[in-house]
Amino acid sequence: MPYIAQSDRERFENLVKTMHLSPILTAGELNYLITQLVHSFLEPKVQNYQNYNDALGALEGAKLELYRRSITEYENMKISLNGDVP
């Protein structure tokens, strides 16, 4: 999902660096930034099902990648510490 070519990633380096300089502190701030990113993706496009579906698909993919890469590891650690649910 987020594994775009290195040359494509270079276009976003300044944006990522700026985000590190101004950390996201709350869920509301995160939601605001995600919403702005989606709007910047959709704004130049025609309003149609395909473009909305593409945006929703990207959001769902990002959610699943977060779960796969981070949350699963955390949950497995908690199972080890506290025991599994029967």
N, C-alpha and C positions, 0 to 999 in steps of 0.2 A: 504494500500500500504506500508507505512513504518513501519507498526506495527508488527515487527518480535519479537520473544520471547526474554524476558529479557536476558536469557542465551546466545543467539546469539548476542545481542547488546554488550555484554562484550568484544567480539573480536575486536570491533571497538572503544572502549573507548579512547585508546591512540591516535588514529588518530583524533578523535573529539577534544580531549584536545589540541593537537598540532595546530589544525586549529584555536582554540580560542587564542592561543599564537601568532599566525602569521595571523592576520585578512586579509581577502580577500578585497582588496580596489577598484578593478575595475571590470567591466563586462568582460574584457579580461582575467583577472586573474581567474575569476569564470569559464569562458569557458575553459581555460587551465586545471584547476583542474578537471572539469567534463570530459573532453576529456581523461585525464590521468586515471581517474577511469574507464571509459568505456574500454579503452585499457587494463587495468589490469584485467578486467572481461573477455575480449575476448581473450587475449593473450594465455592462456593455452588451449583454446578450438579449435576445428576444425572449419575452416572457412566454415560455411554453413548458409542456410537461417534461420534455427531455432535459432541459436545463435545470429545472427544479429537482428532477430525479437525480441528476448528476451531483448537485449540491448535497442532497440528502444522502446519497451513496458515499460521498467523501466523508461526511460527518459520521456515518455509521461505520465506515472503515477505520476512521481514526479512533472511534470508541473501542472497536474490537481490538485494534492494535495495542491500545493502552492496556486493555484487559489481558491480552496475551503476553505482553512483554513485562508488565509491572505488577498488576493486581494478582495474577495467578501465583507469581513468586511470593508475594506477601501472604496470600491465603495459605499456601503450602507451609510457610514458616509458622503461621498461627496454628495450623493443624498439628505440626510437630510440637509446639509449645503446649497447647491446650487439649490436644486429642481431637479425633475426628467426630463428626456427628453420626450416630448410628443410623 
